[in-house]
Amino acid sequence: MLAAGGPQAGTAADAPPPQLLKKIALREERTARLRDNYTYRQSVTIEELNGLGAVVGSYHELRDITFSPKGERYEEVLEDPRSTLHRLVLTAEDFADIRNIQPFLLTPEQLFSYEYKFQGEEVMQGERCFIVFIRPRQLLSGQRLFEGTLWVRTKDFSVIRSEGQAVPQIMTMKQENLFPHFTTVRRAVDGEWFFPVETFGDDTLFFRTGPQRVRIRIRYTDYKRFGTDSTVKFPDADK
């Protein structure tokens, strides 16, 4: 976003399972492939708040991720995007992050880009989880990557929650493009595969012209396997 976190600790645990990140990535690859066979609705709301916490501007869009009659995947805009933002300008990087970083899935082809630190185990969303902090090995111009914490179900290496931010922050003499911290919650589909259902964040971006509080919420709803009549409904995600 243009102007007009770190790791978390869990309970002590033994050394992580061997090749933990690879096992997570293999599970994520299967999750990604399965999710690619589902339609779903995505709503995006970004709010600009003043120093008193009142909303003074917002952006909203609603679209379906679906398939054409020929089985080709595409996005259908259901409502024209609406914006009353004043200080913030949404950039190409913001929209790329909405599609790829907020619902982040760590697949095998991305492994070379990341290093990780095992931080123990804890119960999250009723599941026993490994806590894994990941960050890019290096940042190259034009890249959009994730830095933050993954909660990974110990019994099958499914990621059920992620918390962090898109990197890098982009700061030059002519441009400040800053990105908020966020949390993405996943829920089980078909009994065992965890898909993103909500991303939320409430952060302050420190521009040279002054701080700006921003609130973001993305909902992924009405998952439906392509070619079937059944739709997966979820309760509101926990905050």
Buried (B, 14 or more C-beta within 10 A) or exposed (E): BBBEEEBBEBEEBEEBEEEBBEBBBBBBBEBBEBBEEBBBBBBBBBBBBEEEEEEBBBBBBBBBBBBEEEEEEEEEEEEEEEBEBEBBEBBEBBEEBBBBBBBBBBBEEBBEBBEBEBBBBBEBBEBEBBBBBBBBEEBEEEEBBBBBBBBBBEEEBBBBBBBBBBBBEBEEEEEBBBBBBBBBBBBBBEEEBBBBBBBBBBBEBEBEEEEBBBBBBBBBBBBBBEEEEEBBEBEEBEE
